[in-house]
């Protein structure tokens, strides 16, 4: 009876079907951890993340500084009426933002008031002419804030004076002229918050999808060029390599988003400008969930594009579809409204930005984001499955770049 040597057994059973030892990590998790650790040690990645964090914090601080920064206007006047107008503007400025002041500088005549402007003792001169005409005199220009403030107060002053002459109060003269605004859906404050948050969500999604997506594609191309993928294929299944790359970069993108959001919230609280943060936080939570599914879809597409390319330059030619999808999400967050925004909130990838904005700006039933998430999840699973088939066929092929049709015809 002949015996079979170990080499013969290895040739007959090239892939062992025995279960992995207890405690052994699955291959996709090993690749995921490798992707994360490599990026965590990449100096350029760390520097770019730090710079972005600094820019976010600086932007919040600068915005808080500009909003708290007031304007102090000195206005030369030569009449009691002019002084009353300036004082009325000062009351209105303090009531509006508490930072804008108007100070009257009394001059003996109109010429003296003009001289005070010429010598820059005053920012402008408010002069009363004949026939109740008024002139605002500046040296080289008149600040818009000063002009608008005095214009509004002058109207109020004239209204009060004319009402007194007619024996009526200014409130009686204005009776029936009040105009209120109401929205059928949402409210004006939510619309303003949604505009700001929409820009932030769109920008962060665009940045993460582009930066990490290109990293996935370039990583696949480099491993394909260097034939490293052939070595990896002898150790782990190709599909596990794809899943690990997608998951690793998704984890990195989520960590970056959490860092950026945390830095912004911290800066808002430190500067005392966090009045509207409470309404943004729930939508931010939805954004992170939608971002996760949307990025999984894009990551699978980027990995496939990398497997079809033979060199990094080929990515410029075959990345137009995914770039169009990313730009669509950006445009939806910045410009979409009404029914267009509703439709966009159900489109996978685009919904990553559109649905959180809808949740901020209008009253949305709970089932709507859940349905949109289910659509995104089904799409992500389907594209990962399709992408795994294409990736497995194309990533081992050298030479010229492949088209999607050629890749599908290749044997697995």
BELQUIHU-V453044 format. One record per backbone hydrogen bond with DSSP energy under -1.0 kcal/mol. NH is the residue of the N-H (numbers start at 1). CO is the residue of the C=O. E is the energy in kcal/mol with one decimal. If there is no record, write none. Layout:
NH_CO_E + NH_CO_E
This chain:
9_5_-2.0 + 10_6_-2.3 + 11_7_-2.1 + 12_8_-1.9 + 13_9_-1.7 + 24_21_-2.1 + 30_26_-1.7 + 31_27_-2.3 + 32_28_-2.2 + 33_29_-2.7 + 34_30_-2.2 + 35_31_-2.6 + 36_32_-2.2 + 37_33_-2.8 + 38_34_-2.5 + 39_35_-1.8 + 40_36_-2.3 + 41_37_-1.2 + 46_42_-2.2 + 47_43_-2.8 + 48_44_-2.5 + 49_45_-2.1 + 50_46_-2.4 + 51_47_-2.8 + 52_48_-2.2 + 53_49_-2.2 + 54_50_-2.4 + 55_51_-2.4 + 56_52_-2.4 + 57_53_-2.5 + 58_54_-2.8 + 59_55_-2.4 + 60_56_-2.2 + 61_57_-2.6 + 62_58_-2.8 + 63_59_-2.3 + 64_60_-2.3 + 65_61_-2.5 + 66_62_-2.7 + 67_63_-2.2 + 68_64_-1.9 + 69_65_-1.5 + 73_101_-2.9 + 75_103_-2.8 + 76_124_-2.9 + 77_105_-2.1 + 83_79_-1.9 + 84_80_-2.2 + 85_81_-2.1 + 86_82_-2.2 + 87_83_-2.3 + 88_84_-2.2 + 89_85_-2.1 + 90_86_-2.1 + 91_87_-2.0 + 92_88_-2.0 + 93_89_-2.6 + 94_90_-2.3 + 95_91_-1.7 + 96_92_-2.0 + 97_93_-1.8 + 98_93_-1.2 + 101_71_-2.6 + 103_73_-3.0 + 105_75_-3.0 + 107_77_-3.5 + 113_109_-2.1 + 114_110_-2.3 + 115_111_-2.3 + 116_112_-2.0 + 117_113_-1.4 + 118_114_-2.5 + 119_115_-2.4 + 120_117_-1.4 + 121_116_-2.4 + 122_116_-1.6 + 123_74_-2.5 + 124_74_-1.2 + 125_137_-2.4 + 126_76_-2.6 + 127_135_-3.0 + 129_133_-4.1 + 135_127_-2.7 + 137_125_-3.2 + 147_143_-2.4 + 148_144_-2.7 + 149_145_-2.0 + 150_146_-2.4 + 151_147_-2.2 + 152_148_-2.1 + 153_149_-2.0 + 154_150_-2.4 + 155_151_-1.7 + 156_152_-2.0 + 157_153_-2.5 + 158_154_-2.7 + 159_155_-2.4 + 160_156_-2.2 + 161_157_-2.3 + 162_158_-2.7 + 163_159_-2.2 + 164_160_-2.0 + 165_161_-1.7 + 166_162_-1.6 + 168_163_-2.5 + 173_169_-1.9 + 174_170_-1.5 + 177_174_-2.0 + 191_187_-1.9 + 192_188_-1.9 + 193_189_-2.2 + 194_190_-2.9 + 195_191_-1.8 + 196_192_-1.7 + 197_193_-3.0 + 198_194_-2.6 + 199_195_-1.5 + 200_196_-1.9 + 201_197_-3.2 + 202_198_-2.5 + 203_199_-2.5 + 204_200_-2.5 + 205_201_-2.5 + 206_202_-2.6 + 207_203_-2.6 + 208_204_-2.6 + 209_205_-2.8 + 210_206_-2.0 + 211_207_-2.7 + 212_208_-2.0 + 214_210_-2.1 + 215_211_-1.6 + 216_212_-2.1 + 217_213_-2.3 + 218_214_-2.9 + 219_215_-2.2 + 220_216_-2.2 + 221_217_-2.3 + 222_218_-2.7 + 223_219_-2.2 + 224_220_-1.9 + 225_221_-3.0 + 226_222_-2.8 + 228_223_-1.2 + 229_223_-1.7 + 232_228_-2.5 + 233_229_-2.2 + 235_232_-1.3 + 236_232_-2.6 + 241_237_-1.4 + 242_238_-2.0 + 243_239_-2.5 + 244_240_-2.2 + 245_241_-2.0 + 246_242_-2.5 + 247_243_-2.7 + 248_244_-2.7 + 249_245_-2.1 + 250_246_-1.8 + 251_247_-2.5 + 252_248_-2.0 + 253_249_-2.3 + 254_250_-2.4 + 255_251_-2.3 + 256_252_-2.4 + 257_253_-2.4 + 258_254_-2.4 + 259_255_-2.3 + 260_256_-2.8 + 261_257_-2.9 + 262_258_-2.6 + 263_259_-2.5 + 264_260_-2.2 + 265_261_-2.5 + 266_262_-2.4 + 267_263_-2.4 + 268_264_-2.3 + 269_265_-2.2 + 270_266_-2.4 + 271_267_-2.3 + 273_268_-2.2 + 281_277_-2.3 + 284_280_-2.3 + 285_281_-2.0 + 286_282_-1.8 + 287_283_-2.3 + 288_284_-2.1 + 289_285_-1.7 + 290_286_-2.9 + 291_287_-2.9 + 292_288_-1.9 + 293_289_-1.6 + 294_290_-2.7 + 295_291_-3.0 + 296_292_-1.8 + 297_293_-1.7 + 298_294_-2.1 + 299_295_-3.2 + 300_296_-2.0 + 301_297_-1.9 + 302_298_-2.9 + 303_299_-2.3 + 304_300_-1.9 + 305_301_-2.5 + 306_302_-2.2 + 307_303_-1.9 + 308_304_-1.8 + 309_305_-1.3 + 314_311_-1.6 + 315_312_-1.4 + 316_313_-1.1 + 318_314_-1.5 + 319_315_-1.1 + 323_319_-2.2 + 324_320_-2.5 + 325_321_-1.7 + 326_322_-2.1 + 327_323_-2.7 + 328_324_-1.9 + 329_325_-1.8 + 330_326_-2.1 + 331_327_-2.9 + 332_328_-2.3 + 333_329_-1.9 + 334_330_-1.6 + 335_331_-3.1 + 340_337_-1.1 + 342_338_-1.5 + 343_339_-2.5 + 344_340_-2.4 + 345_341_-1.5 + 346_343_-1.6 + 347_344_-1.0 + 350_348_-2.0 + 351_347_-3.0 + 352_349_-1.1 + 353_350_-1.5 + 354_350_-2.4 + 355_351_-1.5 + 357_353_-1.4 + 358_354_-2.1 + 359_355_-2.4 + 360_356_-1.2 + 361_357_-2.4 + 362_358_-2.5 + 368_365_-1.3 + 370_366_-1.3 + 371_367_-2.7 + 372_368_-2.5 + 373_369_-2.3 + 374_370_-2.3 + 375_371_-2.5 + 376_372_-2.2 + 377_373_-2.8 + 378_374_-2.8 + 379_375_-2.3 + 380_376_-2.5 + 381_377_-2.6 + 382_378_-2.5 + 383_379_-2.7 + 384_380_-2.4 + 385_381_-2.2 + 386_382_-2.7 + 387_383_-3.4 + 388_384_-2.1 + 389_385_-1.4 + 390_386_-2.1 + 391_387_-3.1 + 392_388_-2.3 + 393_389_-1.4 + 394_390_-2.7 + 395_391_-2.4 + 397_394_-1.7 + 402_308_-3.0 + 407_403_-2.3 + 408_404_-1.9
